[in-house]
Amino acid sequence: MSKKIADHNPGRKLFSSKIAAIVVWTITALWTIPTFGLFATSFRPKEDVFMSGWWHIFTSPHFTLSNYQAVLFGQGDAGSVGGVIPYFLNSIAITVPAVVFPLVIATMAAYSLAWIRFKGSDALFFFIFALQIVPIQMSLIPLLQLFTGGAHIGHITIIPALGIAGKLAGIWLPHTMFALPLAIYLLHNFISALPRDLMEAAYVDGANHFMVFRRIVLPLSIPAIAAFGIFQFLWVWNDLLVALTFSGGTQNISPINAKLASLVGQWGSHWEILTAGAFITIALPLVVFFSLQRYFVRGLLAGSVK
């Protein structure tokens, strides 16, 4: 009946798709306008920024690269608050290992929980999944105390002081710990949906778990790994709280977000260069996202339906 009605209304589907397209493009335009305004402001001279809005570039275009020179190399009138290249490199040194470590651990853990059955494996998986509800803010101070002083019960030392606060390892470890519950959950759903016949054929041919994991599971799990890799990269790259807490105020390992807060200068006198700093900050995440976007949707949807 519904099919006949649809046949008698051939324009209904077309009209619906047009409405959906208009809504999507409208939302996209509204979302893009502030970003474009920020981008345009990053190329405007300081005098123009304080005198008029960014939309005046259409009537009186006047562009300069001084904002980017000040941000990157500390040149120009705002040079004293610029020079973000060392902080940019610090962010890369923080983010790349903080993405690789949880992916490696979570992929192996997800395979073990999905295909190596042992007593309590389901309970362990649900416990790991439940760890996502623990607020990060609750664990920052206990972890910092563990890194600096260790864990003690009375006069008995349970865990000695790790001594990694103020070092890169002291930032990698919290990011890895915070990422593992979600990573294991997403990768477990994907890996558990892989064809059982394929796994059993490999076992029959004499492959052990390591061979199956390396030659079958890893190649087939690239969409899920890439999807979570994007999430983790963006989260770590944009993070400020964890980095500030565990860096101990050491500028040698402070991320670029810590530097962005000082770009505006005293009383906000140099906020025009903050726009240039913002676009320098999002450059690498954009490259990562567009490089892996073909895997993004596949990785999120795969494993949700069998």
C-alpha positions, 0 to 999 in steps of 0.5 A, spaced: 500 500 500 505 504 502 509 503 495 503 504 491 502 511 494 509 512 493 509 511 486 503 515 485 507 521 488 514 521 485 515 528 487 515 526 494 522 523 495 525 528 491 522 534 495 524 530 501 531 530 499 531 537 497 529 539 504 534 535 507 539 538 502 537 545 504 537 544 511 544 541 511 547 546 507 544 552 511 547 549 518 553 548 514 553 555 512 551 558 519 557 553 522 562 556 517 561 563 517 564 564 524 570 560 522 571 564 516 570 571 520 576 568 524 580 566 518 579 573 515 581 577 521 587 573 522 590 577 515 587 584 517 592 589 520 591 591 528 588 597 526 583 595 522 581 589 527 580 594 532 576 599 528 571 595 524 568 588 523 571 582 519 566 583 514 569 590 511 574 585 507 569 585 502 568 593 501 575 595 503 580 589 503 587 590 506 591 584 508 597 583 512 602 577 514 604 580 520 599 577 525 602 570 523 609 572 523 608 575 530 605 568 532 610 563 529 617 567 529 615 573 535 616 578 529 613 585 529 609 589 534 606 583 538 613 579 537 614 579 545 608 574 546 609 570 539 613 564 537 609 558 538 613 553 534 616 550 540 610 549 543 607 546 536 612 541 537 611 540 544 604 538 542 606 534 537 611 530 542 605 529 546 599 527 542 603 522 537 605 517 543 598 519 546 594 516 540 599 510 539 599 507 546 592 507 547 591 504 540 596 499 541 594 496 548 586 497 546 587 493 540 590 487 543 585 488 549 579 488 544 581 482 541 583 478 547 576 480 550 572 478 543 576 472 541 579 469 547 574 466 552 576 466 559 572 466 566 570 473 567 571 476 560 564 479 560 564 481 567 571 484 565 569 488 559 563 491 562 567 493 568 572 497 563 566 500 559 563 502 566 570 506 567 568 511 562 563 514 567 569 516 572 570 524 571 577 525 569 577 531 574 576 526 580 583 522 578 588 528 576 590 529 583 590 522 585 595 521 579 599 527 580 600 524 587 602 517 585 607 520 580 610 525 585 610 521 592 607 514 590 602 510 594 603 508 601 599 504 606 601 507 613 609 506 612 608 501 607 610 503 600 605 500 595 607 503 589 614 507 589 614 515 586 614 514 579 618 521 578 615 522 571 611 529 573 614 535 569 616 530 563 613 528 557 611 521 560 607 524 565 603 526 560 602 520 555 600 516 561 594 519 563 592 520 556 593 513 555 589 511 561 583 516 560 583 513 553 583 506 554 575 504 556 572 508 550 578 505 545 577 498 548 569 498 547 569 501 540 574 496 538 571 490 541 565 491 538 568 492 531 573 486 532 567 481 535 563 482 529 569 480 524 567 473 521 567 467 525 569 462 519 575 466 517 578 466 524 576 458 525 579 457 518 586 460 521 586 456 527 585 450 523 591 452 519 595 452 525 595 460 526 596 462 533 592 468 536 598 472 535 598 470 527 591 471 527 591 478 530 597 481 526 595 478 519 587 478 520 584 482 525 589 488 524 588 489 517 581 488 517 580 493 523 583 499 520 577 503 519 575 502 527 583 504 529 582 510 524 576 512 527 578 512 534 585 515 532 581 521 530 577 522 536 584 521 540 588 525 536 583 531 537 582 530 544 589 530 546 591 536 541 585 540 544 587 538 551 589 543 556 587 541 563 591 534 563 597 537 560 597 543 565 596 539 571 602 534 569 607 538 566 608 541 572 609 548 569 615 546 565 615 550 559 619 545 555 613 540 555 607 545 555 603 544 549 601 550 544 594 551 547 598 553 554 601 558 549 595 561 546 592 563 552 598 568 553 597 571 545 592 576 547 597 580 551 596 584 557 589 587 557 587 584 551 592 588 547 594 583 542 588 579 541 588 580 533 594 575 533 590 570 537 586 569 530 592 567 527 594 562 532 588 559 532 588 557 525 595 555 526 593 550 532 587 547 527 592 546 521 594 539 523 588 536 526 585 538 519 590 534 516 589 528 520 582 528 519 581 529 512 587 524 511 583 519 515 575 521 514 574 515 509 575 510 515 571 515 520 564 513 518 566 506 517 569 505 523 563 508 527 558 504 524 561 497 523 560 492 529 553 496 530 549 491 526 551 484 525 
